[in-house]
Amino acid sequence: MTTTLESAKPEPSRAEDALRTAGPYRPRHLRFIALRQLGDWRVKLYGITLQDRAERPAFLEATMALAATALPRPALTEDRYGIGLAIAHDARVACIALVYWWENQNELHQRVFVGPREDPSAMKPLADPAAGCVWEMGVLDFERRAWIADVLANPAGPDIERYLGRQLETDV
């Protein structure tokens, strides 16, 4: 019996079916909002929105309120620099607040919160967070490269102010 290539093709997997129903990839707005001071912490705040949406101030403030409670204390130790970033991702169906901080020279630690899109103040900690989605990882890739260039590999020595001055604004 002869098998053609077409007949040997496997059936689509459940994962492939799920990816098809999610629709094609569409870039999202990724914007630096502000450098905020939270006690001894300096936090770079970013917003991610769908193409037809703008950042919502209530969601940005809810993200910063969560950052104020999620960031470890004390902010400044031998291995913690009081430097972090927060992402307010206004996703299709949910509010996602991601809080990160640099520790142990080259580690980025995180806390993730999620809640209903219509009520950003109702976000709760996510028990088993992912590293991030493709849009959030756009911010993380930029911040990683900046941390290496300005803090870890800078020939003149660590330059935290230069790192904090870097801002990403793009569609990703």
C-alpha positions as a Markdown table, in Angstrom:
| # | Residue | x | y | z |
|---|---|---|---|---|
| 1 | Met | 0.0 | 0.0 | 0.0 |
| 2 | Thr | 1.3 | 3.4 | -1.0 |
| 3 | Thr | 0.9 | 6.4 | 1.3 |
| 4 | Thr | 0.9 | 9.9 | -0.1 |
| 5 | Leu | 2.4 | 12.8 | 1.8 |
| 6 | Glu | -1.0 | 14.3 | 2.1 |
| 7 | Ser | -2.6 | 11.2 | 3.7 |
| 8 | Ala | 0.4 | 10.9 | 6.1 |
| 9 | Lys | -0.2 | 14.4 | 7.4 |
| 10 | Pro | -1.2 | 14.3 | 11.1 |
| 11 | Glu | -4.4 | 15.8 | 12.3 |
| 12 | Pro | -4.1 | 19.3 | 13.9 |
| 13 | Ser | -3.3 | 19.1 | 17.6 |
| 14 | Arg | -5.5 | 20.8 | 20.2 |
| 15 | Ala | -2.7 | 23.4 | 20.6 |
| 16 | Glu | -2.9 | 24.2 | 16.9 |
| 17 | Asp | -6.7 | 24.5 | 17.1 |
| 18 | Ala | -6.4 | 26.8 | 20.1 |
| 19 | Leu | -3.9 | 29.0 | 18.2 |
| 20 | Arg | -6.1 | 29.2 | 15.2 |
| 21 | Thr | -9.1 | 30.4 | 17.2 |
| 22 | Ala | -6.9 | 33.1 | 18.9 |
| 23 | Gly | -6.6 | 34.7 | 15.5 |
| 24 | Pro | -3.5 | 36.2 | 13.8 |
| 25 | Tyr | -0.9 | 38.1 | 15.7 |
| 26 | Arg | -1.5 | 41.8 | 15.9 |
| 27 | Pro | 1.0 | 44.3 | 17.2 |
| 28 | Arg | 0.2 | 46.3 | 20.3 |
| 29 | His | 1.2 | 49.7 | 21.5 |
| 30 | Leu | 4.0 | 49.5 | 24.0 |
| 31 | Arg | 4.7 | 52.9 | 25.7 |
| 32 | Phe | 6.9 | 54.2 | 28.4 |
| 33 | Ile | 4.6 | 56.1 | 30.8 |
| 34 | Ala | 6.9 | 57.5 | 33.6 |
| 35 | Leu | 9.7 | 56.9 | 36.0 |
| 36 | Arg | 8.0 | 56.7 | 39.4 |
| 37 | Gln | 9.4 | 56.8 | 42.9 |
| 38 | Leu | 7.8 | 54.3 | 45.4 |
| 39 | Gly | 9.6 | 54.9 | 48.7 |
| 40 | Asp | 13.2 | 53.8 | 48.0 |
| 41 | Trp | 12.2 | 52.1 | 44.8 |
| 42 | Arg | 12.6 | 53.8 | 41.3 |
| 43 | Val | 10.2 | 52.1 | 38.9 |
| 44 | Lys | 9.9 | 52.4 | 35.1 |
| 45 | Leu | 6.2 | 52.2 | 34.3 |
| 46 | Tyr | 5.1 | 50.9 | 30.8 |
| 47 | Gly | 1.7 | 50.5 | 29.3 |
| 48 | Ile | 0.7 | 47.9 | 26.6 |
| 49 | Thr | -2.6 | 48.4 | 24.8 |
| 50 | Leu | -4.4 | 47.0 | 21.7 |
| 51 | Gln | -4.1 | 49.2 | 18.6 |
| 52 | Asp | -7.5 | 50.8 | 19.1 |
| 53 | Arg | -7.1 | 51.6 | 22.8 |
| 54 | Ala | -5.2 | 54.2 | 24.9 |
| 55 | Glu | -3.7 | 53.7 | 28.3 |
| 56 | Arg | -6.3 | 54.0 | 31.1 |
| 57 | Pro | -5.1 | 56.1 | 34.0 |
| 58 | Ala | -7.0 | 54.1 | 36.6 |
| 59 | Phe | -5.3 | 50.9 | 35.4 |
| 60 | Leu | -1.8 | 52.5 | 35.4 |
| 61 | Glu | -2.5 | 53.7 | 39.0 |
| 62 | Ala | -3.8 | 50.3 | 40.1 |
| 63 | Thr | -0.6 | 48.7 | 38.7 |
| 64 | Met | 1.6 | 51.2 | 40.6 |
| 65 | Ala | -0.4 | 50.5 | 43.8 |
| 66 | Leu | 0.2 | 46.8 | 43.4 |
| 67 | Ala | 3.9 | 47.5 | 42.8 |
| 68 | Ala | 4.1 | 49.4 | 46.0 |
| 69 | Thr | 2.9 | 46.3 | 47.9 |
| 70 | Ala | 4.7 | 43.7 | 45.8 |
| 71 | Leu | 8.2 | 45.1 | 45.8 |
| 72 | Pro | 10.4 | 43.6 | 48.6 |
| 73 | Arg | 11.5 | 45.6 | 51.6 |
| 74 | Pro | 14.0 | 46.9 | 52.1 |
| 75 | Ala | 14.5 | 48.2 | 48.6 |
| 76 | Leu | 18.2 | 48.8 | 49.0 |
| 77 | Thr | 20.5 | 45.9 | 50.2 |
| 78 | Glu | 23.9 | 44.6 | 49.1 |
| 79 | Asp | 22.1 | 42.5 | 46.4 |
| 80 | Arg | 19.0 | 44.7 | 45.7 |
| 81 | Tyr | 19.3 | 48.1 | 44.0 |
| 82 | Gly | 15.9 | 49.6 | 44.4 |
| 83 | Ile | 15.4 | 49.5 | 40.6 |
| 84 | Gly | 12.3 | 48.0 | 39.0 |
| 85 | Leu | 9.8 | 48.2 | 36.3 |
| 86 | Ala | 6.1 | 47.6 | 36.0 |
| 87 | Ile | 3.9 | 46.8 | 33.0 |
| 88 | Ala | 0.2 | 47.6 | 32.9 |
| 89 | His | -1.0 | 45.3 | 30.1 |
| 90 | Asp | -4.5 | 46.1 | 29.0 |
| 91 | Ala | -5.2 | 42.8 | 27.3 |
| 92 | Arg | -8.2 | 41.8 | 25.3 |
| 93 | Val | -10.1 | 40.3 | 28.2 |
| 94 | Ala | -8.2 | 41.1 | 31.3 |
| 95 | Cys | -6.0 | 43.6 | 33.2 |
| 96 | Ile | -2.5 | 42.2 | 33.8 |
| 97 | Ala | -0.1 | 44.0 | 36.1 |
| 98 | Leu | 3.5 | 42.8 | 36.1 |
| 99 | Val | 6.0 | 44.0 | 38.6 |
| 100 | Tyr | 9.8 | 43.3 | 38.2 |
| 101 | Trp | 12.9 | 44.2 | 40.1 |
| 102 | Trp | 16.6 | 43.7 | 39.6 |
| 103 | Glu | 18.4 | 41.7 | 42.2 |
| 104 | Asn | 21.7 | 39.7 | 42.6 |
| 105 | Gln | 23.4 | 41.7 | 39.9 |
| 106 | Asn | 21.8 | 40.0 | 36.9 |
| 107 | Glu | 18.4 | 38.5 | 38.0 |
| 108 | Leu | 15.0 | 39.9 | 37.2 |
| 109 | His | 12.4 | 38.9 | 39.8 |
| 110 | Gln | 8.7 | 39.2 | 39.2 |
| 111 | Arg | 5.1 | 39.3 | 40.7 |
| 112 | Val | 2.1 | 39.1 | 38.4 |
| 113 | Phe | -1.5 | 40.2 | 39.1 |
| 114 | Val | -4.6 | 39.7 | 36.9 |
| 115 | Gly | -8.2 | 40.8 | 37.1 |
| 116 | Pro | -11.2 | 41.7 | 35.0 |
| 117 | Arg | -10.7 | 44.3 | 32.3 |
| 118 | Glu | -13.7 | 46.4 | 33.6 |
| 119 | Asp | -12.3 | 46.6 | 37.2 |
| 120 | Pro | -8.4 | 47.1 | 37.4 |
| 121 | Ser | -8.7 | 47.6 | 41.2 |
| 122 | Ala | -9.8 | 43.9 | 41.5 |
| 123 | Met | -6.5 | 42.4 | 40.3 |
| 124 | Lys | -5.2 | 39.5 | 42.4 |
| 125 | Pro | -1.8 | 37.8 | 42.5 |
| 126 | Leu | -1.4 | 35.1 | 39.9 |
| 127 | Ala | -0.3 | 31.9 | 41.6 |
| 128 | Asp | 1.6 | 30.4 | 38.6 |
| 129 | Pro | 2.8 | 33.3 | 36.4 |
| 130 | Ala | 4.3 | 32.9 | 33.0 |
| 131 | Ala | 7.5 | 34.6 | 32.1 |
| 132 | Gly | 5.4 | 36.9 | 30.0 |
| 133 | Cys | 3.5 | 37.0 | 26.7 |
| 134 | Val | 5.1 | 38.1 | 23.4 |
| 135 | Trp | 4.1 | 41.7 | 24.0 |
| 136 | Glu | 5.4 | 41.9 | 27.6 |
| 137 | Met | 8.6 | 40.2 | 26.5 |
| 138 | Gly | 9.2 | 43.1 | 24.2 |
| 139 | Val | 9.6 | 45.3 | 27.3 |
| 140 | Leu | 11.7 | 42.7 | 29.0 |
| 141 | Asp | 14.0 | 42.3 | 26.0 |
| 142 | Phe | 14.6 | 46.0 | 25.9 |
| 143 | Glu | 15.2 | 46.3 | 29.6 |
| 144 | Arg | 17.5 | 43.3 | 29.7 |
| 145 | Arg | 19.7 | 44.8 | 26.9 |
| 146 | Ala | 19.7 | 48.2 | 28.7 |
| 147 | Trp | 20.7 | 46.6 | 32.0 |
| 148 | Ile | 23.6 | 44.7 | 30.4 |
| 149 | Ala | 24.8 | 47.8 | 28.5 |
| 150 | Asp | 24.4 | 50.4 | 31.3 |
| 151 | Val | 25.0 | 48.4 | 34.4 |
| 152 | Leu | 26.8 | 45.1 | 33.9 |
| 153 | Ala | 29.0 | 45.7 | 30.8 |
| 154 | Asn | 29.5 | 49.5 | 30.9 |
| 155 | Pro | 33.3 | 50.1 | 30.6 |
| 156 | Ala | 33.0 | 53.1 | 32.9 |
| 157 | Gly | 31.2 | 51.1 | 35.6 |
| 158 | Pro | 27.5 | 50.7 | 36.4 |
| 159 | Asp | 25.4 | 53.7 | 35.3 |
| 160 | Ile | 22.0 | 53.4 | 36.9 |
| 161 | Glu | 20.9 | 56.9 | 35.9 |
| 162 | Arg | 21.6 | 56.1 | 32.2 |
| 163 | Tyr | 19.7 | 52.8 | 32.6 |
| 164 | Leu | 16.7 | 54.6 | 34.1 |
| 165 | Gly | 16.8 | 57.2 | 31.3 |
| 166 | Arg | 16.2 | 54.6 | 28.6 |
| 167 | Gln | 12.7 | 54.4 | 27.4 |
| 168 | Leu | 10.9 | 52.1 | 24.9 |
| 169 | Glu | 8.0 | 53.3 | 22.8 |
| 170 | Thr | 7.1 | 51.1 | 19.9 |
| 171 | Asp | 4.5 | 48.8 | 18.5 |
| 172 | Val | 5.5 | 45.2 | 19.1 |
